[in-house]
Amino acid sequence: MLKDIAYSLVFGKPVVMWLGLATGIAIAATVIVVLLNYHTKVRIPIVWHHRLAAVAIGLALIHIALAISLYI
C-alpha cells in the first residue's frame, strides 16, 4: 500500500521525490531563521524555528517510511 503511494505521480515525478524536496526546503527554512536572528537585524521569534523543525522532522519521517517501503 505504501509502495503505491510512494510511486504515485505528481507532475510526472513520484510522491517520494516531492516529499524529499519539501523536507530539504523545511530544513533550509529552519536554518535560515537562526541565521537571520544571529547575523542580521531581522528578528523572527524563536518559536518559528521550533515549528519549522517539527514540520521538517514530520516530513522526513513520512519520506523515510515511503522510501523504505519501496525496498520491502
CHARMM internal coordinates of N, CA and C (Angstrom, degrees):
IC EDIT
DIST 1 N 1 CA 1.4388
DIST 1 CA 1 C 1.5348
ANGL 1 N 1 CA 1 C 111.61
DIST 1 C 2 N 1.3313
ANGL 1 CA 1 C 2 N 116.63
DIHE 1 N 1 CA 1 C 2 N -48.11
DIST 2 N 2 CA 1.4628
ANGL 1 C 2 N 2 CA 118.99
DIHE 1 CA 1 C 2 N 2 CA 178.09
DIST 2 CA 2 C 1.5233
ANGL 2 N 2 CA 2 C 111.26
DIHE 1 C 2 N 2 CA 2 C -63.84
DIST 2 C 3 N 1.3296
ANGL 2 CA 2 C 3 N 115.54
DIHE 2 N 2 CA 2 C 3 N -33.13
DIST 3 N 3 CA 1.4648
ANGL 2 C 3 N 3 CA 120.02
DIHE 2 CA 2 C 3 N 3 CA 179.18
DIST 3 CA 3 C 1.5276
ANGL 3 N 3 CA 3 C 110.33
DIHE 2 C 3 N 3 CA 3 C -61.59
DIST 3 C 4 N 1.3326
ANGL 3 CA 3 C 4 N 116.25
DIHE 3 N 3 CA 3 C 4 N -39.63
DIST 4 N 4 CA 1.4645
ANGL 3 C 4 N 4 CA 120.34
DIHE 3 CA 3 C 4 N 4 CA 178.97
DIST 4 CA 4 C 1.5284
ANGL 4 N 4 CA 4 C 111.18
DIHE 3 C 4 N 4 CA 4 C -64.82
DIST 4 C 5 N 1.3251
ANGL 4 CA 4 C 5 N 115.98
DIHE 4 N 4 CA 4 C 5 N -39.72
DIST 5 N 5 CA 1.4661
ANGL 4 C 5 N 5 CA 119.94
DIHE 4 CA 4 C 5 N 5 CA 178.27
DIST 5 CA 5 C 1.5247
ANGL 5 N 5 CA 5 C 110.01
DIHE 4 C 5 N 5 CA 5 C -67.30
DIST 5 C 6 N 1.3285
ANGL 5 CA 5 C 6 N 117.08
DIHE 5 N 5 CA 5 C 6 N -43.75
DIST 6 N 6 CA 1.4639
ANGL 5 C 6 N 6 CA 121.41
DIHE 5 CA 5 C 6 N 6 CA -177.68
DIST 6 CA 6 C 1.5247
ANGL 6 N 6 CA 6 C 111.33
DIHE 5 C 6 N 6 CA 6 C -61.92
DIST 6 C 7 N 1.3424
ANGL 6 CA 6 C 7 N 116.44
DIHE 6 N 6 CA 6 C 7 N -37.23
DIST 7 N 7 CA 1.4617
ANGL 6 C 7 N 7 CA 120.47
DIHE 6 CA 6 C 7 N 7 CA -178.14
DIST 7 CA 7 C 1.5319
ANGL 7 N 7 CA 7 C 113.44
DIHE 6 C 7 N 7 CA 7 C -87.92
DIST 7 C 8 N 1.3219
ANGL 7 CA 7 C 8 N 117.96
DIHE 7 N 7 CA 7 C 8 N -2.09
DIST 8 N 8 CA 1.4646
ANGL 7 C 8 N 8 CA 119.89
DIHE 7 CA 7 C 8 N 8 CA 177.96
DIST 8 CA 8 C 1.5244
ANGL 8 N 8 CA 8 C 109.27
DIHE 7 C 8 N 8 CA 8 C -61.90
DIST 8 C 9 N 1.3079
ANGL 8 CA 8 C 9 N 116.41
DIHE 8 N 8 CA 8 C 9 N 137.46
DIST 9 N 9 CA 1.4569
ANGL 8 C 9 N 9 CA 120.39
DIHE 8 CA 8 C 9 N 9 CA -176.46
DIST 9 CA 9 C 1.5322
ANGL 9 N 9 CA 9 C 111.41
DIHE 8 C 9 N 9 CA 9 C -92.93
DIST 9 C 10 N 1.3139
ANGL 9 CA 9 C 10 N 115.53
DIHE 9 N 9 CA 9 C 10 N 134.47
DIST 10 N 10 CA 1.4555
ANGL 9 C 10 N 10 CA 123.62
DIHE 9 CA 9 C 10 N 10 CA 172.97
DIST 10 CA 10 C 1.5195
ANGL 10 N 10 CA 10 C 105.64
DIHE 9 C 10 N 10 CA 10 C -128.09
DIST 10 C 11 N 1.3202
ANGL 10 CA 10 C 11 N 117.20
DIHE 10 N 10 CA 10 C 11 N 117.28
DIST 11 N 11 CA 1.4641
ANGL 10 C 11 N 11 CA 122.79
DIHE 10 CA 10 C 11 N 11 CA -175.57
DIST 11 CA 11 C 1.5286
ANGL 11 N 11 CA 11 C 111.58
DIHE 10 C 11 N 11 CA 11 C 53.94
DIST 11 C 12 N 1.3245
ANGL 11 CA 11 C 12 N 116.17
DIHE 11 N 11 CA 11 C 12 N 35.37
DIST 12 N 12 CA 1.4571
ANGL 11 C 12 N 12 CA 121.31
DIHE 11 CA 11 C 12 N 12 CA 175.04
DIST 12 CA 12 C 1.5147
ANGL 12 N 12 CA 12 C 115.10
DIHE 11 C 12 N 12 CA 12 C 84.32
DIST 12 C 13 N 1.3081
ANGL 12 CA 12 C 13 N 118.73
DIHE 12 N 12 CA 12 C 13 N 2.52
DIST 13 N 13 CA 1.4673
ANGL 12 C 13 N 13 CA 122.32
DIHE 12 CA 12 C 13 N 13 CA 179.95
DIST 13 CA 13 C 1.5213
ANGL 13 N 13 CA 13 C 109.08
DIHE 12 C 13 N 13 CA 13 C -125.55
DIST 13 C 14 N 1.3395
ANGL 13 CA 13 C 14 N 117.86
DIHE 13 N 13 CA 13 C 14 N 151.57
DIST 14 N 14 CA 1.4699
ANGL 13 C 14 N 14 CA 120.33
DIHE 13 CA 13 C 14 N 14 CA -178.55
DIST 14 CA 14 C 1.5340
ANGL 14 N 14 CA 14 C 112.00
DIHE 13 C 14 N 14 CA 14 C -68.56
DIST 14 C 15 N 1.3200
ANGL 14 CA 14 C 15 N 115.84
DIHE 14 N 14 CA 14 C 15 N 152.09
DIST 15 N 15 CA 1.4641
ANGL 14 C 15 N 15 CA 122.28
DIHE 14 CA 14 C 15 N 15 CA -178.81
DIST 15 CA 15 C 1.5205
ANGL 15 N 15 CA 15 C 111.15
DIHE 14 C 15 N 15 CA 15 C -59.15
DIST 15 C 16 N 1.3240
ANGL 15 CA 15 C 16 N 117.37
DIHE 15 N 15 CA 15 C 16 N -37.09
DIST 16 N 16 CA 1.4598
ANGL 15 C 16 N 16 CA 120.68
DIHE 15 CA 15 C 16 N 16 CA -178.17
DIST 16 CA 16 C 1.5332
ANGL 16 N 16 CA 16 C 110.71
DIHE 15 C 16 N 16 CA 16 C -61.41
DIST 16 C 17 N 1.3261
ANGL 16 CA 16 C 17 N 118.04
DIHE 16 N 16 CA 16 C 17 N -34.13
DIST 17 N 17 CA 1.4586
ANGL 16 C 17 N 17 CA 120.69
DIHE 16 CA 16 C 17 N 17 CA 177.24
DIST 17 CA 17 C 1.5200
ANGL 17 N 17 CA 17 C 110.86
DIHE 16 C 17 N 17 CA 17 C -67.69
DIST 17 C 18 N 1.3262
ANGL 17 CA 17 C 18 N 117.71
DIHE 17 N 17 CA 17 C 18 N -43.08
DIST 18 N 18 CA 1.4602
ANGL 17 C 18 N 18 CA 121.72
DIHE 17 CA 17 C 18 N 18 CA 179.87
DIST 18 CA 18 C 1.5238
ANGL 18 N 18 CA 18 C 111.16
DIHE 17 C 18 N 18 CA 18 C -64.66
DIST 18 C 19 N 1.3376
ANGL 18 CA 18 C 19 N 116.72
DIHE 18 N 18 CA 18 C 19 N -37.76
DIST 19 N 19 CA 1.4630
ANGL 18 C 19 N 19 CA 119.76
DIHE 18 CA 18 C 19 N 19 CA 177.15
DIST 19 CA 19 C 1.5259
ANGL 19 N 19 CA 19 C 111.41
DIHE 18 C 19 N 19 CA 19 C -65.52
DIST 19 C 20 N 1.3181
ANGL 19 CA 19 C 20 N 117.05
DIHE 19 N 19 CA 19 C 20 N -37.87
DIST 20 N 20 CA 1.4675
ANGL 19 C 20 N 20 CA 120.67
DIHE 19 CA 19 C 20 N 20 CA 175.88
DIST 20 CA 20 C 1.5096
ANGL 20 N 20 CA 20 C 111.45
DIHE 19 C 20 N 20 CA 20 C -63.41
DIST 20 C 21 N 1.3131
ANGL 20 CA 20 C 21 N 116.42
DIHE 20 N 20 CA 20 C 21 N -41.14
DIST 21 N 21 CA 1.4645
ANGL 20 C 21 N 21 CA 120.80
DIHE 20 CA 20 C 21 N 21 CA 177.55
DIST 21 CA 21 C 1.5253
ANGL 21 N 21 CA 21 C 111.01
DIHE 20 C 21 N 21 CA 21 C -65.53
DIST 21 C 22 N 1.3163
ANGL 21 CA 21 C 22 N 117.24
DIHE 21 N 21 CA 21 C 22 N -42.94
DIST 22 N 22 CA 1.4633
ANGL 21 C 22 N 22 CA 121.22
DIHE 21 CA 21 C 22 N 22 CA 178.57
DIST 22 CA 22 C 1.5279
ANGL 22 N 22 CA 22 C 110.99
DIHE 21 C 22 N 22 CA 22 C -64.33
DIST 22 C 23 N 1.3175
ANGL 22 CA 22 C 23 N 117.28
DIHE 22 N 22 CA 22 C 23 N -37.25
DIST 23 N 23 CA 1.4623
ANGL 22 C 23 N 23 CA 121.43
DIHE 22 CA 22 C 23 N 23 CA 177.58
DIST 23 CA 23 C 1.5232
ANGL 23 N 23 CA 23 C 110.54
DIHE 22 C 23 N 23 CA 23 C -64.29
DIST 23 C 24 N 1.3041
ANGL 23 CA 23 C 24 N 116.61
DIHE 23 N 23 CA 23 C 24 N -44.78
DIST 24 N 24 CA 1.4667
ANGL 23 C 24 N 24 CA 120.40
DIHE 23 CA 23 C 24 N 24 CA 178.20
DIST 24 CA 24 C 1.5159
ANGL 24 N 24 CA 24 C 112.45
DIHE 23 C 24 N 24 CA 24 C -61.38
DIST 24 C 25 N 1.3236
ANGL 24 CA 24 C 25 N 116.79
DIHE 24 N 24 CA 24 C 25 N -40.40
DIST 25 N 25 CA 1.4656
ANGL 24 C 25 N 25 CA 120.95
DIHE 24 CA 24 C 25 N 25 CA 178.42
DIST 25 CA 25 C 1.5250
ANGL 25 N 25 CA 25 C 110.50
DIHE 24 C 25 N 25 CA 25 C -66.44
DIST 25 C 26 N 1.3324
ANGL 25 CA 25 C 26 N 117.10
DIHE 25 N 25 CA 25 C 26 N -40.30
DIST 26 N 26 CA 1.4671
ANGL 25 C 26 N 26 CA 120.54
DIHE 25 CA 25 C 26 N 26 CA 178.98
DIST 26 CA 26 C 1.5271
ANGL 26 N 26 CA 26 C 111.23
DIHE 25 C 26 N 26 CA 26 C -65.02
DIST 26 C 27 N 1.3280
ANGL 26 CA 26 C 27 N 117.05
DIHE 26 N 26 CA 26 C 27 N -39.53
DIST 27 N 27 CA 1.4605
ANGL 26 C 27 N 27 CA 120.12
DIHE 26 CA 26 C 27 N 27 CA 177.29
DIST 27 CA 27 C 1.5235
ANGL 27 N 27 CA 27 C 110.61
DIHE 26 C 27 N 27 CA 27 C -65.76
DIST 27 C 28 N 1.3309
ANGL 27 CA 27 C 28 N 116.97
DIHE 27 N 27 CA 27 C 28 N -42.45
DIST 28 N 28 CA 1.4576
ANGL 27 C 28 N 28 CA 120.66
DIHE 27 CA 27 C 28 N 28 CA 178.26
DIST 28 CA 28 C 1.5317
ANGL 28 N 28 CA 28 C 111.24
DIHE 27 C 28 N 28 CA 28 C -62.34
DIST 28 C 29 N 1.3214
ANGL 28 CA 28 C 29 N 117.15
DIHE 28 N 28 CA 28 C 29 N -41.12
DIST 29 N 29 CA 1.4669
ANGL 28 C 29 N 29 CA 120.86
DIHE 28 CA 28 C 29 N 29 CA 178.70
DIST 29 CA 29 C 1.5181
ANGL 29 N 29 CA 29 C 111.24
DIHE 28 C 29 N 29 CA 29 C -64.07
DIST 29 C 30 N 1.3335
ANGL 29 CA 29 C 30 N 116.69
DIHE 29 N 29 CA 29 C 30 N -37.35
DIST 30 N 30 CA 1.4562
ANGL 29 C 30 N 30 CA 121.37
DIHE 29 CA 29 C 30 N 30 CA 178.17
DIST 30 CA 30 C 1.5302
ANGL 30 N 30 CA 30 C 110.55
DIHE 29 C 30 N 30 CA 30 C -63.27
DIST 30 C 31 N 1.3083
ANGL 30 CA 30 C 31 N 116.64
DIHE 30 N 30 CA 30 C 31 N -43.15
DIST 31 N 31 CA 1.4648
ANGL 30 C 31 N 31 CA 121.24
DIHE 30 CA 30 C 31 N 31 CA 178.70
DIST 31 CA 31 C 1.5223
ANGL 31 N 31 CA 31 C 110.70
DIHE 30 C 31 N 31 CA 31 C -67.81
DIST 31 C 32 N 1.3132
ANGL 31 CA 31 C 32 N 117.47
DIHE 31 N 31 CA 31 C 32 N -39.36
DIST 32 N 32 CA 1.4643
ANGL 31 C 32 N 32 CA 121.46
DIHE 31 CA 31 C 32 N 32 CA -178.79
DIST 32 CA 32 C 1.5200
ANGL 32 N 32 CA 32 C 111.53
DIHE 31 C 32 N 32 CA 32 C -62.25
DIST 32 C 33 N 1.3265
ANGL 32 CA 32 C 33 N 117.74
DIHE 32 N 32 CA 32 C 33 N -37.16
DIST 33 N 33 CA 1.4654
ANGL 32 C 33 N 33 CA 120.88
DIHE 32 CA 32 C 33 N 33 CA 178.15
DIST 33 CA 33 C 1.5277
ANGL 33 N 33 CA 33 C 110.16
DIHE 32 C 33 N 33 CA 33 C -58.99
DIST 33 C 34 N 1.3247
ANGL 33 CA 33 C 34 N 116.57
DIHE 33 N 33 CA 33 C 34 N -45.51
DIST 34 N 34 CA 1.4652
ANGL 33 C 34 N 34 CA 120.67
DIHE 33 CA 33 C 34 N 34 CA -179.78
DIST 34 CA 34 C 1.5294
ANGL 34 N 34 CA 34 C 110.60
DIHE 33 C 34 N 34 CA 34 C -66.79
DIST 34 C 35 N 1.3153
ANGL 34 CA 34 C 35 N 117.03
DIHE 34 N 34 CA 34 C 35 N -44.65
DIST 35 N 35 CA 1.4617
ANGL 34 C 35 N 35 CA 120.09
DIHE 34 CA 34 C 35 N 35 CA -179.02
DIST 35 CA 35 C 1.5223
ANGL 35 N 35 CA 35 C 112.03
DIHE 34 C 35 N 35 CA 35 C -62.73
DIST 35 C 36 N 1.3227
ANGL 35 CA 35 C 36 N 117.01
DIHE 35 N 35 CA 35 C 36 N -41.07
DIST 36 N 36 CA 1.4598
ANGL 35 C 36 N 36 CA 119.92
DIHE 35 CA 35 C 36 N 36 CA 178.78
DIST 36 CA 36 C 1.5260
ANGL 36 N 36 CA 36 C 111.21
DIHE 35 C 36 N 36 CA 36 C -65.17
DIST 36 C 37 N 1.3127
ANGL 36 CA 36 C 37 N 117.33
DIHE 36 N 36 CA 36 C 37 N -38.00
DIST 37 N 37 CA 1.4635
ANGL 36 C 37 N 37 CA 120.35
DIHE 36 CA 36 C 37 N 37 CA -179.63
DIST 37 CA 37 C 1.5253
ANGL 37 N 37 CA 37 C 112.16
DIHE 36 C 37 N 37 CA 37 C -68.58
DIST 37 C 38 N 1.3189
ANGL 37 CA 37 C 38 N 118.44
DIHE 37 N 37 CA 37 C 38 N -35.08
DIST 38 N 38 CA 1.4557
ANGL 37 C 38 N 38 CA 120.73
DIHE 37 CA 37 C 38 N 38 CA -175.81
DIST 38 CA 38 C 1.5195
ANGL 38 N 38 CA 38 C 114.09
DIHE 37 C 38 N 38 CA 38 C -91.23
DIST 38 C 39 N 1.3128
ANGL 38 CA 38 C 39 N 118.02
DIHE 38 N 38 CA 38 C 39 N -25.94
DIST 39 N 39 CA 1.4591
ANGL 38 C 39 N 39 CA 119.22
DIHE 38 CA 38 C 39 N 39 CA -171.60
DIST 39 CA 39 C 1.5299
ANGL 39 N 39 CA 39 C 115.17
DIHE 38 C 39 N 39 CA 39 C -116.91
DIST 39 C 40 N 1.2978
ANGL 39 CA 39 C 40 N 118.78
DIHE 39 N 39 CA 39 C 40 N 0.76
DIST 40 N 40 CA 1.4623
ANGL 39 C 40 N 40 CA 120.71
DIHE 39 CA 39 C 40 N 40 CA 178.59
DIST 40 CA 40 C 1.5234
ANGL 40 N 40 CA 40 C 109.08
DIHE 39 C 40 N 40 CA 40 C -138.60
DIST 40 C 41 N 1.3115
ANGL 40 CA 40 C 41 N 114.92
DIHE 40 N 40 CA 40 C 41 N 176.71
DIST 41 N 41 CA 1.4610
ANGL 40 C 41 N 41 CA 120.23
DIHE 40 CA 40 C 41 N 41 CA 176.86
DIST 41 CA 41 C 1.5220
ANGL 41 N 41 CA 41 C 111.90
DIHE 40 C 41 N 41 CA 41 C -83.96
DIST 41 C 42 N 1.3171
ANGL 41 CA 41 C 42 N 116.27
DIHE 41 N 41 CA 41 C 42 N -6.23
DIST 42 N 42 CA 1.4595
ANGL 41 C 42 N 42 CA 120.85
DIHE 41 CA 41 C 42 N 42 CA 177.64
DIST 42 CA 42 C 1.5211
ANGL 42 N 42 CA 42 C 108.00
DIHE 41 C 42 N 42 CA 42 C -72.23
DIST 42 C 43 N 1.3112
ANGL 42 CA 42 C 43 N 117.03
DIHE 42 N 42 CA 42 C 43 N 127.73
DIST 43 N 43 CA 1.4563
ANGL 42 C 43 N 43 CA 121.23
DIHE 42 CA 42 C 43 N 43 CA 179.95
DIST 43 CA 43 C 1.5237
ANGL 43 N 43 CA 43 C 109.49
DIHE 42 C 43 N 43 CA 43 C -118.94
DIST 43 C 44 N 1.3156
ANGL 43 CA 43 C 44 N 115.01
DIHE 43 N 43 CA 43 C 44 N 118.00
DIST 44 N 44 CA 1.4613
ANGL 43 C 44 N 44 CA 122.09
DIHE 43 CA 43 C 44 N 44 CA 176.96
DIST 44 CA 44 C 1.5225
ANGL 44 N 44 CA 44 C 105.98
DIHE 43 C 44 N 44 CA 44 C -112.06
DIST 44 C 45 N 1.3210
ANGL 44 CA 44 C 45 N 118.27
DIHE 44 N 44 CA 44 C 45 N 129.40
DIST 45 N 45 CA 1.4648
ANGL 44 C 45 N 45 CA 119.33
DIHE 44 CA 44 C 45 N 45 CA -179.32
DIST 45 CA 45 C 1.5368
ANGL 45 N 45 CA 45 C 111.63
DIHE 44 C 45 N 45 CA 45 C -54.30
DIST 45 C 46 N 1.3283
ANGL 45 CA 45 C 46 N 115.44
DIHE 45 N 45 CA 45 C 46 N 138.78
DIST 46 N 46 CA 1.4615
ANGL 45 C 46 N 46 CA 120.85
DIHE 45 CA 45 C 46 N 46 CA -176.15
DIST 46 CA 46 C 1.5258
ANGL 46 N 46 CA 46 C 111.85
DIHE 45 C 46 N 46 CA 46 C -62.68
DIST 46 C 47 N 1.3246
ANGL 46 CA 46 C 47 N 116.74
DIHE 46 N 46 CA 46 C 47 N -20.77
DIST 47 N 47 CA 1.4686
ANGL 46 C 47 N 47 CA 119.52
DIHE 46 CA 46 C 47 N 47 CA 178.49
DIST 47 CA 47 C 1.5340
ANGL 47 N 47 CA 47 C 110.44
DIHE 46 C 47 N 47 CA 47 C -60.35
DIST 47 C 48 N 1.3268
ANGL 47 CA 47 C 48 N 117.74
DIHE 47 N 47 CA 47 C 48 N -29.26
DIST 48 N 48 CA 1.4592
ANGL 47 C 48 N 48 CA 120.32
DIHE 47 CA 47 C 48 N 48 CA 177.61
DIST 48 CA 48 C 1.5191
ANGL 48 N 48 CA 48 C 111.72
DIHE 47 C 48 N 48 CA 48 C -68.82
DIST 48 C 49 N 1.3188
ANGL 48 CA 48 C 49 N 116.91
DIHE 48 N 48 CA 48 C 49 N -31.71
DIST 49 N 49 CA 1.4624
ANGL 48 C 49 N 49 CA 120.38
DIHE 48 CA 48 C 49 N 49 CA 175.72
DIST 49 CA 49 C 1.5240
ANGL 49 N 49 CA 49 C 109.54
DIHE 48 C 49 N 49 CA 49 C -63.05
DIST 49 C 50 N 1.3132
ANGL 49 CA 49 C 50 N 116.16
DIHE 49 N 49 CA 49 C 50 N -43.97
DIST 50 N 50 CA 1.4614
ANGL 49 C 50 N 50 CA 120.54
DIHE 49 CA 49 C 50 N 50 CA -179.83
DIST 50 CA 50 C 1.5305
ANGL 50 N 50 CA 50 C 111.26
DIHE 49 C 50 N 50 CA 50 C -67.08
DIST 50 C 51 N 1.3115
ANGL 50 CA 50 C 51 N 117.04
DIHE 50 N 50 CA 50 C 51 N -40.70
DIST 51 N 51 CA 1.4727
ANGL 50 C 51 N 51 CA 120.31
DIHE 50 CA 50 C 51 N 51 CA 179.06
DIST 51 CA 51 C 1.5243
ANGL 51 N 51 CA 51 C 111.21
DIHE 50 C 51 N 51 CA 51 C -64.50
DIST 51 C 52 N 1.3375
ANGL 51 CA 51 C 52 N 116.69
DIHE 51 N 51 CA 51 C 52 N -45.31
DIST 52 N 52 CA 1.4607
ANGL 51 C 52 N 52 CA 120.16
DIHE 51 CA 51 C 52 N 52 CA 179.51
DIST 52 CA 52 C 1.5249
ANGL 52 N 52 CA 52 C 111.26
DIHE 51 C 52 N 52 CA 52 C -65.41
DIST 52 C 53 N 1.3204
ANGL 52 CA 52 C 53 N 116.88
DIHE 52 N 52 CA 52 C 53 N -36.30
DIST 53 N 53 CA 1.4650
ANGL 52 C 53 N 53 CA 119.98
DIHE 52 CA 52 C 53 N 53 CA 177.44
DIST 53 CA 53 C 1.5264
ANGL 53 N 53 CA 53 C 110.36
DIHE 52 C 53 N 53 CA 53 C -64.69
DIST 53 C 54 N 1.3244
ANGL 53 CA 53 C 54 N 117.17
DIHE 53 N 53 CA 53 C 54 N -40.69
DIST 54 N 54 CA 1.4643
ANGL 53 C 54 N 54 CA 120.45
DIHE 53 CA 53 C 54 N 54 CA 178.21
DIST 54 CA 54 C 1.5246
ANGL 54 N 54 CA 54 C 110.96
DIHE 53 C 54 N 54 CA 54 C -63.83
DIST 54 C 55 N 1.3236
ANGL 54 CA 54 C 55 N 116.99
DIHE 54 N 54 CA 54 C 55 N -41.25
DIST 55 N 55 CA 1.4674
ANGL 54 C 55 N 55 CA 120.77
DIHE 54 CA 54 C 55 N 55 CA 177.47
DIST 55 CA 55 C 1.5280
ANGL 55 N 55 CA 55 C 110.12
DIHE 54 C 55 N 55 CA 55 C -63.73
DIST 55 C 56 N 1.3307
ANGL 55 CA 55 C 56 N 117.02
DIHE 55 N 55 CA 55 C 56 N -43.28
DIST 56 N 56 CA 1.4672
ANGL 55 C 56 N 56 CA 121.03
DIHE 55 CA 55 C 56 N 56 CA 180.00
DIST 56 CA 56 C 1.5224
ANGL 56 N 56 CA 56 C 110.86
DIHE 55 C 56 N 56 CA 56 C -62.35
DIST 56 C 57 N 1.3270
ANGL 56 CA 56 C 57 N 117.53
DIHE 56 N 56 CA 56 C 57 N -42.59
DIST 57 N 57 CA 1.4661
ANGL 56 C 57 N 57 CA 120.72
DIHE 56 CA 56 C 57 N 57 CA 179.41
DIST 57 CA 57 C 1.5292
ANGL 57 N 57 CA 57 C 110.28
DIHE 56 C 57 N 57 CA 57 C -65.36
DIST 57 C 58 N 1.3255
ANGL 57 CA 57 C 58 N 117.31
DIHE 57 N 57 CA 57 C 58 N -42.38
DIST 58 N 58 CA 1.4616
ANGL 57 C 58 N 58 CA 120.76
DIHE 57 CA 57 C 58 N 58 CA 178.39
DIST 58 CA 58 C 1.5212
ANGL 58 N 58 CA 58 C 111.88
DIHE 57 C 58 N 58 CA 58 C -61.65
DIST 58 C 59 N 1.3318
ANGL 58 CA 58 C 59 N 116.43
DIHE 58 N 58 CA 58 C 59 N -46.60
DIST 59 N 59 CA 1.4645
ANGL 58 C 59 N 59 CA 119.85
DIHE 58 CA 58 C 59 N 59 CA 178.45
DIST 59 CA 59 C 1.5190
ANGL 59 N 59 CA 59 C 111.37
DIHE 58 C 59 N 59 CA 59 C -63.33
DIST 59 C 60 N 1.3284
ANGL 59 CA 59 C 60 N 116.59
DIHE 59 N 59 CA 59 C 60 N -39.34
DIST 60 N 60 CA 1.4621
ANGL 59 C 60 N 60 CA 120.09
DIHE 59 CA 59 C 60 N 60 CA -179.62
DIST 60 CA 60 C 1.5276
ANGL 60 N 60 CA 60 C 111.03
DIHE 59 C 60 N 60 CA 60 C -64.77
DIST 60 C 61 N 1.3232
ANGL 60 CA 60 C 61 N 117.23
DIHE 60 N 60 CA 60 C 61 N -40.26
DIST 61 N 61 CA 1.4626
ANGL 60 C 61 N 61 CA 119.70
DIHE 60 CA 60 C 61 N 61 CA 179.24
DIST 61 CA 61 C 1.5274
ANGL 61 N 61 CA 61 C 111.76
DIHE 60 C 61 N 61 CA 61 C -64.68
DIST 61 C 62 N 1.3227
ANGL 61 CA 61 C 62 N 116.32
DIHE 61 N 61 CA 61 C 62 N -41.17
DIST 62 N 62 CA 1.4747
ANGL 61 C 62 N 62 CA 119.94
DIHE 61 CA 61 C 62 N 62 CA 177.43
DIST 62 CA 62 C 1.5209
ANGL 62 N 62 CA 62 C 110.07
DIHE 61 C 62 N 62 CA 62 C -65.86
DIST 62 C 63 N 1.3233
ANGL 62 CA 62 C 63 N 116.69
DIHE 62 N 62 CA 62 C 63 N -43.24
DIST 63 N 63 CA 1.4610
ANGL 62 C 63 N 63 CA 122.16
DIHE 62 CA 62 C 63 N 63 CA 179.31
DIST 63 CA 63 C 1.5332
ANGL 63 N 63 CA 63 C 110.47
DIHE 62 C 63 N 63 CA 63 C -60.61
DIST 63 C 64 N 1.3253
ANGL 63 CA 63 C 64 N 116.86
DIHE 63 N 63 CA 63 C 64 N -44.33
DIST 64 N 64 CA 1.4612
ANGL 63 C 64 N 64 CA 121.25
DIHE 63 CA 63 C 64 N 64 CA 179.58
DIST 64 CA 64 C 1.5245
ANGL 64 N 64 CA 64 C 110.68
DIHE 63 C 64 N 64 CA 64 C -64.18
DIST 64 C 65 N 1.3261
ANGL 64 CA 64 C 65 N 117.12
DIHE 64 N 64 CA 64 C 65 N -43.82
DIST 65 N 65 CA 1.4653
ANGL 64 C 65 N 65 CA 120.16
DIHE 64 CA 64 C 65 N 65 CA -179.68
DIST 65 CA 65 C 1.5337
ANGL 65 N 65 CA 65 C 111.06
DIHE 64 C 65 N 65 CA 65 C -61.52
DIST 65 C 66 N 1.3130
ANGL 65 CA 65 C 66 N 116.60
DIHE 65 N 65 CA 65 C 66 N -42.93
DIST 66 N 66 CA 1.4732
ANGL 65 C 66 N 66 CA 119.56
DIHE 65 CA 65 C 66 N 66 CA 179.53
DIST 66 CA 66 C 1.5246
ANGL 66 N 66 CA 66 C 111.17
DIHE 65 C 66 N 66 CA 66 C -68.68
DIST 66 C 67 N 1.3269
ANGL 66 CA 66 C 67 N 116.92
DIHE 66 N 66 CA 66 C 67 N -39.97
DIST 67 N 67 CA 1.4673
ANGL 66 C 67 N 67 CA 119.92
DIHE 66 CA 66 C 67 N 67 CA -179.12
DIST 67 CA 67 C 1.5272
ANGL 67 N 67 CA 67 C 110.98
DIHE 66 C 67 N 67 CA 67 C -66.38
DIST 67 C 68 N 1.3177
ANGL 67 CA 67 C 68 N 116.69
DIHE 67 N 67 CA 67 C 68 N -42.17
DIST 68 N 68 CA 1.4705
ANGL 67 C 68 N 68 CA 119.45
DIHE 67 CA 67 C 68 N 68 CA 179.32
DIST 68 CA 68 C 1.5340
ANGL 68 N 68 CA 68 C 110.74
DIHE 67 C 68 N 68 CA 68 C -67.23
DIST 68 C 69 N 1.3293
ANGL 68 CA 68 C 69 N 117.08
DIHE 68 N 68 CA 68 C 69 N -33.48
DIST 69 N 69 CA 1.4626
ANGL 68 C 69 N 69 CA 119.54
DIHE 68 CA 68 C 69 N 69 CA -179.54
DIST 69 CA 69 C 1.5275
ANGL 69 N 69 CA 69 C 112.10
DIHE 68 C 69 N 69 CA 69 C -64.74
DIST 69 C 70 N 1.3019
ANGL 69 CA 69 C 70 N 117.25
DIHE 69 N 69 CA 69 C 70 N -21.00
DIST 70 N 70 CA 1.4671
ANGL 69 C 70 N 70 CA 120.08
DIHE 69 CA 69 C 70 N 70 CA 178.11
DIST 70 CA 70 C 1.5266
ANGL 70 N 70 CA 70 C 112.11
DIHE 69 C 70 N 70 CA 70 C -70.03
DIST 70 C 71 N 1.3292
ANGL 70 CA 70 C 71 N 117.16
DIHE 70 N 70 CA 70 C 71 N -22.13
DIST 71 N 71 CA 1.4704
ANGL 70 C 71 N 71 CA 121.00
DIHE 70 CA 70 C 71 N 71 CA -176.14
DIST 71 CA 71 C 1.5182
ANGL 71 N 71 CA 71 C 113.14
DIHE 70 C 71 N 71 CA 71 C -108.09
DIST 71 C 72 N 1.3167
ANGL 71 CA 71 C 72 N 117.25
DIHE 71 N 71 CA 71 C 72 N -3.24
DIST 72 N 72 CA 1.4726
ANGL 71 C 72 N 72 CA 119.66
DIHE 71 CA 71 C 72 N 72 CA -179.72
DIST 72 CA 72 C 1.5145
ANGL 72 N 72 CA 72 C 110.04
DIHE 71 C 72 N 72 CA 72 C -96.03
END
COOR INIT
IC SEED 1 N 1 CA 1 C
IC BUILD
